[in-house]
Amino acid sequence: MSQLTQKEARNLASYAIKSGESSGRRHKETVDDDRLCFQRDKDRIIHSKAFRRLDEKTQVFVAGSGDHYRTRLTHTLEVAQVARDIARRLELNEDLCEAIALAHDLGHPPFGHAGEAAINDVMNSLGGHFEHNEQSRRVVEVLERSYPGFDGLNLTIEVLEGLMKHQTAWDQAGKIFEFSAHLEAQVVNVADEIAYTNHDMDDGLRSGLISIKQLRKFQLWQLGEKEVFKKYGHGLEEEILISRVISSIISMMIEDFCTQALKNIKTYKIKTVADVKKHQGSIAEFSESMKIIIKELRQFLFENFYLNPKIEVFTLKGKGMIKKLFEYYYKNPKHFPKSSKSSKEERIVEIKDYIAGMTDRFLIQEFKKIQK
C-alpha cells in the first residue's frame, strides 16, 4: 500500500470509499503510486474531448448567448467545487466526488434538456430511448478513445456507479433507487442541485427574466438576504447584493445538508460502505424544512425562467434542428459523416452518439449543411 493510500485511509470516515479498497477497473492497468486511482479518473475526464465540448453546450441559455451565463462546463465545475466542499466536511473521498461531478454531464446533448427530449423522441419512434445519465456512462465506457487495448477511459467501478446512480430534480424524476449508491455519489447528486439552483437564480437575474422583487417572496432568498444585511448593511449595489445573497444561500444549503447527513448517518447506524449500500433510500439529504423551501423556489424558476418564452424560442429551435438532423442522417445514410457498414440498429445508435456529442455551434453548422 502506497503512502498516499495510507494517508487517505487515515483521514477518511469509516463509511467513505477508500482508494485502496476500490473494486478496480474493467481493464487491468499498471498501478500508479504517484496518484490515487480516483485522482487518475479525474485527470482522464478533464483531458477527454467530451469534457472540452461542454464549454459550448447549453446550460439554460444557449452557448454564446452572453459572456457570463453558465455553460454546461461552468456548471460542471461549480458542481465539482460544491461536492469537494461537502466531501471534506463529511470526511468522504473528495477525489471520487470530484471525478463523478466532472463526468456527470458528459452525455448531455446540445441545447440542454430540450435537446435531450428531442433525441429521446426520435429514439422512441425508432424503438429506443435516450437519457443523458446513461449517455454519460457510454461516453466514458465506449465513445472516448485514448488508450490502446480498450475503448473508453477505463474509469474505476466506483465512478461508474456514481454516474449510474446520478439523480436530481431534473434527472429520473419520480424514480427512487431501491438501494443507495455510495455516499460520494449521493453528495454529487445534491451538489448538482445546490449548484444549478443558485447559478440559475444568478443567470435569471442577470438576464432580467426574473427580478429580486420576485425572489423576495421565497423563504430561501429571504434567509440569504437577511444574512447579507446583517453582515454588510442595506446599502449594497444590486450586482454585489445578488452575489452575496447567492453565496449565502449556497452556504446555508451546504450547512443544512451536512448537518442532516451526519444526523442520518448516526440514526441509521452507518459504520461502513456496506451499511451505506444496503440502506434503502438516501442517507445524504437535506432536512425536510430545507426540501420544502427549495421546492417552492425551484417551482418558481421552472415556471418563470426555464419555460420563459425568451428562452424557449432558442431551445425549441434547437430541438427542431436536432430532430431534423437525426431524421436526415437516418434517411440518408450515405450523407452521415460517420457512415459505416453497420446494421440499421447500429446506425441509429451511431447517429444518436454523434448528435449527442455535438456542441450547440457544431449542431447549427451541420444543420445548415442539410438545408443547402
LOLUM-174356 format. One record per residue (C-alpha): residue in three letters; chain; x, y, z. Coordinates in Angstrom, 1 decimal. Each point is the difference from the previous one (the first is absolute). Example, Ala and Ser with C-alpha at 12.3 -4.5 7.8 and 13.67 -1.06 7.14 Angstrom:
2
  code  unit      xx      yy      zz
   ALA     A    12.3    -4.5     7.8
   SER     A     1.4     3.4    -0.7
This chain:
372
  code  unit      xx      yy      zz
   MET     A     0.0     0.0     0.0
   SER     A     1.5     3.4    -1.0
   GLN     A     0.5     2.9     2.4
   LEU     A    -2.7     1.9    -1.8
   THR     A    -2.5    -2.8     0.5
   GLN     A     0.9    -0.4     3.7
   LYS     A    -0.3     3.8     0.6
   GLU     A    -3.4     0.1    -1.7
   ALA     A    -1.3    -3.0     2.0
   ARG     A     1.0     1.7     3.2
   ASN     A    -1.8     3.3    -0.9
   LEU     A    -3.4    -1.5    -1.2
   ALA     A    -3.0    -1.1     1.9
   SER     A    -0.7    -3.7     0.4
   TYR     A    -2.9     0.2    -2.4
   ALA     A     2.0     1.8    -2.8
   ILE     A     1.3    -1.7    -3.1
   LYS     A     3.7    -0.5     0.3
   SER     A     2.3    -0.1    -3.1
   GLY     A     1.7    -3.1     1.4
   GLU     A    -3.3    -1.9     0.2
   SER     A    -1.2     0.9    -3.5
   SER     A    -1.6    -2.7    -2.1
   GLY     A     2.5     0.9    -2.7
   ARG     A    -0.5     0.5    -3.7
   ARG     A    -1.5    -2.3    -2.7
   HIS     A     3.3    -0.1    -1.8
   LYS     A     3.1    -0.7     2.1
   GLU     A     2.7     2.7     0.1
   THR     A     3.3     0.6     1.6
   VAL     A    -0.5     1.7     3.4
   ASP     A     1.3     3.6     0.2
   ASP     A     1.3     0.6     3.6
   ASP     A     0.3     3.8    -0.8
   ARG     A    -3.7     0.4    -0.2
   LEU     A    -3.0    -1.6     1.7
   CYS     A    -2.4    -1.8    -2.3
   PHE     A    -2.7     2.6     0.2
   GLN     A     2.5     2.7    -0.7
   ARG     A     0.9    -1.8    -3.2
   ASP     A    -3.7    -0.2    -0.9
   LYS     A    -0.4     3.8     0.6
   ASP     A     3.0     0.7    -2.2
   ARG     A    -1.3    -2.3    -2.8
   ILE     A    -3.4     1.7     0.0
   ILE     A     1.5     3.6    -0.1
   HIS     A     2.2    -1.0    -3.0
   SER     A    -2.8    -1.6    -1.9
   LYS     A    -1.5     1.5    -3.2
   ALA     A    -3.5    -0.3     1.4
   PHE     A     1.0     2.2     3.0
   ARG     A     1.4     2.7    -2.2
   ARG     A    -3.2     0.1    -2.1
   LEU     A    -2.1     0.8     3.1
   ASP     A     1.3     3.6    -0.4
   GLU     A    -2.4     0.5    -3.0
   LYS     A    -3.0    -1.9     1.3
   THR     A    -3.2     1.7     1.3
   GLN     A    -0.6     0.1     3.8
   VAL     A    -3.1     2.2    -0.1
   PHE     A     1.1     2.7    -2.5
   VAL     A     1.2    -1.3    -3.4
   ALA     A     3.8     0.1     0.0
   GLY     A     1.3     3.3    -1.3
   SER     A    -3.1     2.0     1.2
   GLY     A     2.1     2.1     2.4
   ASP     A     3.5     0.2     1.4
   HIS     A    -1.1    -0.8     3.6
   TYR     A    -2.8    -2.6    -0.3
   ARG     A     0.9    -3.5     1.2
   THR     A     0.7    -2.6    -2.6
   ARG     A    -0.1    -3.8     0.6
   LEU     A     3.8     0.3     0.8
   THR     A    -0.2     2.7     2.6
   HIS     A    -3.0    -1.7     1.6
   THR     A     2.1    -3.2     0.2
   LEU     A     2.9     1.9     1.7
   GLU     A    -2.4     1.5     2.6
   VAL     A    -1.4    -3.4     0.8
   ALA     A     3.5    -1.4     0.5
   GLN     A     0.9     2.9     2.3
   VAL     A    -3.1    -0.4     2.1
   ALA     A     0.4    -3.8     0.1
   ARG     A     3.6     0.3     1.2
   ASP     A    -1.0     2.4     2.7
   ILE     A    -2.7    -2.3     1.3
   ALA     A     2.3    -3.1    -0.2
   ARG     A     2.6     1.7     2.0
   ARG     A    -2.5     0.9     2.8
   LEU     A    -1.4    -3.5     0.1
   GLU     A     3.4    -1.7    -0.2
   LEU     A    -0.9    -1.7    -3.3
   ASN     A     2.2    -0.6    -3.0
   GLU     A     0.5     3.4    -1.7
   ASP     A     1.7    -1.4    -3.1
   LEU     A    -2.9    -2.4    -0.6
   CYS     A    -2.6     2.7     0.4
   GLU     A     1.9     2.3    -2.3
   ALA     A     0.4    -2.7    -2.7
   ILE     A    -3.7    -0.9     0.0
   ALA     A    -0.9     3.7    -0.1
   LEU     A     2.3     0.7    -2.9
   ALA     A    -1.4    -2.9    -2.0
   HIS     A    -3.7     0.3     0.9
   ASP     A    -1.1     2.1    -3.0
   LEU     A     2.4    -1.3    -2.7
   GLY     A    -2.9    -1.7    -1.7
   HIS     A    -2.2     3.2    -0.1
   PRO     A    -0.9     0.9    -3.6
   PRO     A     0.0     3.5    -1.5
   PHE     A    -2.9     2.3     1.0
   GLY     A    -0.3    -1.4     3.5
   HIS     A    -3.1    -1.9     1.1
   ALA     A    -1.9     1.0    -3.2
   GLY     A     2.8    -1.7    -1.9
   GLU     A    -0.3    -3.1     2.2
   ALA     A    -3.8    -0.1    -0.6
   ALA     A     0.5     0.4    -3.7
   ILE     A     2.4    -3.0    -0.3
   ASN     A    -2.2    -2.1     2.3
   ASP     A    -3.1     0.8    -2.2
   VAL     A     1.8    -1.2    -3.1
   MET     A     1.5    -3.0     1.7
   ASN     A    -3.5    -0.9     1.4
   SER     A    -1.4     0.1    -3.6
   LEU     A     2.8    -2.5    -1.0
   GLY     A    -0.5    -2.3     2.9
   GLY     A     2.7     1.3     2.3
   HIS     A     0.5     2.8     2.6
   PHE     A     2.4     2.6     1.1
   GLU     A     0.9     1.2     3.6
   HIS     A     3.1     2.1     0.6
   ASN     A     1.2    -1.8     3.1
   GLU     A     0.2    -3.2    -1.9
   GLN     A     1.7     1.8    -2.8
   SER     A     2.6     1.4     2.4
   ARG     A     0.9    -3.5     0.9
   ARG     A     0.1    -1.0    -3.7
   VAL     A     2.4     2.9    -0.6
   VAL     A     2.5    -1.1     2.6
   GLU     A    -0.4    -3.8    -0.6
   VAL     A    -0.2     0.0    -3.9
   LEU     A     0.2     3.2    -1.9
   GLU     A     3.2     1.6     1.3
   ARG     A     3.0    -1.6    -1.7
   SER     A     3.4     0.8     1.5
   TYR     A     1.5    -3.3     0.9
   PRO     A     1.3    -3.0    -1.8
   GLY     A    -1.8    -3.3     0.8
   PHE     A    -3.4     1.4     1.1
   ASP     A    -2.6     2.6    -0.8
   GLY     A    -1.0     2.6     2.5
   LEU     A     1.9     1.5     2.9
   ASN     A     0.1    -3.2     2.2
   LEU     A    -1.2     1.9     3.1
   THR     A    -0.4    -1.8     3.3
   ILE     A    -3.1    -1.9     0.8
   GLU     A    -0.9     2.6     2.8
   VAL     A     0.0     2.9    -2.5
   LEU     A    -2.2    -2.0    -2.4
   GLU     A    -2.4    -0.9     2.9
   GLY     A    -0.2     3.7     0.8
   LEU     A    -1.0     0.8    -3.5
   MET     A    -2.6    -2.7    -0.1
   LYS     A    -1.5     1.2     3.2
   HIS     A    -0.1     3.7    -0.8
   GLN     A    -3.4     1.4     0.8
   THR     A    -1.2     3.5     0.5
   ALA     A    -3.3     1.9    -0.5
   TRP     A     0.8     0.1    -3.7
   ASP     A     1.3    -3.6    -0.2
   GLN     A    -2.3    -3.0     0.1
   ALA     A    -2.7     1.9     1.7
   GLY     A    -2.3    -2.1     2.2
   LYS     A     2.3    -3.0     0.1
   ILE     A     1.5    -1.2     3.2
   PHE     A     2.9    -2.4     0.0
   GLU     A    -0.7    -3.1     2.1
   PHE     A     3.6     0.1     1.5
   SER     A     2.3     2.9     0.5
   ALA     A     3.2     0.6    -2.0
   HIS     A     3.0     0.9     2.2
   LEU     A    -0.3     3.3     1.9
   GLU     A     2.4     1.7    -2.4
   ALA     A    -2.6    -0.5    -2.8
   GLN     A    -2.7     1.3     2.2
   VAL     A     2.1     3.1     0.8
   VAL     A     0.4     0.7    -3.8
   ASN     A    -3.8    -0.3    -0.5
   VAL     A    -0.6     2.8     2.6
   ALA     A     3.0     2.1    -1.1
   ASP     A    -1.6     0.0    -3.5
   GLU     A    -3.2     1.3     1.5
   ILE     A     1.7     2.7     2.1
   ALA     A     2.0     1.2    -3.0
   TYR     A    -2.8     0.2    -2.5
   THR     A    -2.5     1.5     2.4
   ASN     A     2.4     2.9     0.8
   HIS     A     1.6     0.6    -3.3
   ASP     A    -3.4    -0.1    -1.7
   MET     A    -1.2     2.8     2.3
   ASP     A     3.2     1.9    -0.8
   ASP     A    -0.4    -0.4    -3.8
   GLY     A    -3.7     0.7     0.2
   LEU     A     0.6     3.3     1.9
   ARG     A     2.9     0.9    -2.3
   SER     A    -2.2    -0.5    -3.1
   GLY     A    -2.9     2.0     1.5
   LEU     A    -2.4    -2.9    -0.5
   ILE     A    -0.6    -0.1     3.7
   SER     A     0.4     2.7     2.7
   ILE     A     1.1     0.4     3.6
   LYS     A    -3.5     1.2     0.8
   GLN     A    -1.4    -3.4    -1.2
   LEU     A     2.6    -2.0     1.9
   ARG     A    -0.6     1.9     3.2
   LYS     A    -3.3    -1.9     0.3
   PHE     A     1.9    -3.2     0.7
   GLN     A     1.3    -1.0     3.4
   LEU     A     3.4    -1.2    -1.4
   TRP     A     0.8     3.4    -1.5
   GLN     A    -1.3     1.7     3.2
   LEU     A     2.3    -2.0     2.2
   GLY     A     3.0     0.7    -2.3
   GLU     A    -0.8     3.7    -0.2
   LYS     A    -0.4     0.3     3.8
   GLU     A     3.5    -1.4     0.5
   VAL     A     1.4     2.5    -2.5
   PHE     A    -1.7     3.0     1.5
   LYS     A     1.2    -1.2     3.4
   LYS     A     3.6    -0.1    -1.2
   TYR     A     0.1     2.9    -2.5
   GLY     A    -3.0     2.3     0.7
   HIS     A    -2.6     1.1    -2.5
   GLY     A     2.1     2.2    -2.4
   LEU     A     1.5    -2.6    -2.4
   GLU     A    -0.1     0.5    -3.8
   GLU     A    -2.5    -2.4    -1.6
   GLU     A     2.7    -2.1    -1.7
   ILE     A     2.0    -0.4     3.2
   LEU     A    -3.2    -0.7     2.0
   ILE     A    -1.0    -2.8    -2.4
   SER     A     3.5    -1.5     0.2
   ARG     A     0.1     0.0     3.8
   VAL     A    -3.6    -1.3     0.4
   ILE     A     0.6    -2.9    -2.3
   SER     A     3.3    -0.8     1.8
   SER     A    -1.9     0.1     3.3
   ILE     A    -2.7    -2.4    -1.3
   ILE     A     2.7    -2.4    -1.3
   SER     A     1.6     0.0     3.5
   MET     A    -3.4    -0.6     1.7
   MET     A    -0.9    -2.9    -2.3
   ILE     A     3.4    -1.6     0.5
   GLU     A    -0.3     0.4     3.8
   ASP     A    -3.5    -1.4     0.1
   PHE     A     1.0    -2.9    -2.2
   CYS     A     3.1    -0.9     2.0
   THR     A    -1.9     0.3     3.4
   GLN     A    -2.8    -2.3    -1.3
   ALA     A     2.4    -2.5    -1.6
   LEU     A     2.0    -0.4     3.3
   LYS     A    -3.3    -0.3     1.9
   ASN     A    -1.2    -2.8    -2.4
   ILE     A     3.4    -1.8     0.2
   LYS     A    -0.4    -0.1     3.7
   THR     A    -3.8    -0.9     0.0
   TYR     A     0.5    -2.8    -2.6
   LYS     A     3.1    -1.2     1.8
   ILE     A     2.2     0.3    -3.2
   LYS     A     3.4    -1.3     0.8
   THR     A     1.3    -1.5    -3.2
   VAL     A    -0.4     0.3    -3.8
   ALA     A    -2.0    -3.2     0.2
   ASP     A    -2.4     1.7     2.3
   VAL     A    -0.5     2.8    -2.5
   LYS     A    -0.6    -2.4    -2.9
   LYS     A    -2.6    -2.1     1.7
   HIS     A    -1.9     3.0     1.4
   GLN     A    -3.3     0.6    -1.9
   GLY     A    -0.4     3.6    -1.1
   SER     A     2.3     3.0     0.4
   ILE     A     2.3     0.6     3.0
   ALA     A     1.5     3.3    -1.1
   GLU     A    -2.8     2.4    -0.5
   PHE     A    -1.5     3.4     1.1
   SER     A    -2.1     0.4     3.0
   GLU     A    -3.8    -0.1    -0.6
   SER     A    -0.4     3.7     0.6
   MET     A     2.8     0.8    -2.5
   LYS     A    -1.5    -2.3    -2.6
   ILE     A    -3.3     1.9     0.2
   ILE     A     1.5     3.5    -0.5
   ILE     A     2.2    -1.3    -2.8
   LYS     A    -3.0    -1.6    -1.8
   GLU     A    -1.9     3.3     0.2
   LEU     A     2.9     1.9    -1.6
   ARG     A     0.6    -2.7    -2.6
   GLN     A    -3.6     0.1    -1.1
   PHE     A     0.2     3.8    -0.5
   LEU     A     3.2    -0.3    -2.0
   PHE     A    -1.6    -2.8    -2.1
   GLU     A    -3.1     2.0    -0.9
   ASN     A     1.6     3.5    -0.3
   PHE     A     3.6    -0.7    -1.2
   TYR     A     0.4    -3.4    -1.8
   LEU     A    -3.3     0.3    -1.7
   ASN     A     0.3     3.7    -0.7
   PRO     A    -0.9     0.6    -3.7
   LYS     A     3.3     1.9    -0.6
   ILE     A     1.9    -3.2     0.9
   GLU     A    -2.4    -2.4    -1.5
   VAL     A     0.2     1.7    -3.4
   PHE     A     3.7    -1.1    -0.2
   THR     A    -0.2    -3.4     1.6
   LEU     A    -3.1    -1.0    -2.1
   LYS     A     1.9     1.1    -3.1
   GLY     A     2.9    -2.2     1.1
   LYS     A    -2.4    -2.9     0.7
   GLY     A    -1.4     0.3    -3.5
   MET     A     3.4     0.1    -1.6
   ILE     A     1.1    -3.1     1.9
   LYS     A    -3.1    -2.0    -1.1
   LYS     A     0.4     1.0    -3.6
   LEU     A     3.7    -0.7    -0.1
   PHE     A    -0.5    -3.4     1.6
   GLU     A    -2.7    -0.9    -2.5
   TYR     A     2.1     1.2    -2.9
   TYR     A     3.0    -2.2     1.0
   TYR     A    -2.4    -2.9     0.6
   LYS     A    -1.6     0.3    -3.4
   ASN     A     3.2     0.9    -1.9
   PRO     A     2.7    -2.3     1.4
   LYS     A     2.4     0.9    -2.7
   HIS     A     0.0     3.6     1.2
   PHE     A     0.7    -1.0     3.7
   PRO     A     3.5     1.2     0.8
   LYS     A     0.8    -3.1     2.0
   SER     A    -1.4    -2.4    -2.6
   SER     A     0.8    -3.6     0.4
   LYS     A    -1.1    -3.4    -1.2
   SER     A    -2.0    -0.5     3.2
   SER     A    -3.5    -1.4     0.3
   LYS     A    -3.0     2.3     0.2
   GLU     A    -0.2    -0.4     3.8
   GLU     A     3.7     0.7     0.4
   ARG     A    -0.3     3.1    -2.3
   ILE     A    -2.8     1.4     2.2
   VAL     A     2.3    -0.2     3.1
   GLU     A     2.9     1.5    -2.0
   ILE     A    -2.2     3.0    -1.0
   LYS     A    -1.2     0.4     3.6
   ASP     A     3.6     0.0     1.3
   TYR     A     1.2     2.4    -2.7
   ILE     A    -2.8     2.6     0.6
   ALA     A     0.1    -0.3     3.8
   GLY     A     3.7     0.8    -0.1
   MET     A    -0.4     3.2    -2.1
   THR     A     0.4     3.5     1.4
   ASP     A    -2.8     2.5    -0.6
   ARG     A     2.1     1.8    -2.6
   PHE     A     1.0    -3.2    -1.9
   LEU     A    -3.6    -1.2    -0.1
   ILE     A    -1.1     3.3    -1.5
   GLN     A     2.9    -0.3    -2.5
   GLU     A    -0.9    -3.6    -1.0
   PHE     A    -3.7     0.9    -0.3
   LYS     A     0.7     2.8    -2.4
   LYS     A     1.8    -2.4    -2.3
   ILE     A    -3.1    -2.1    -0.4
   GLN     A    -2.0     3.1    -0.9
   LYS     A     2.0     0.7    -3.1
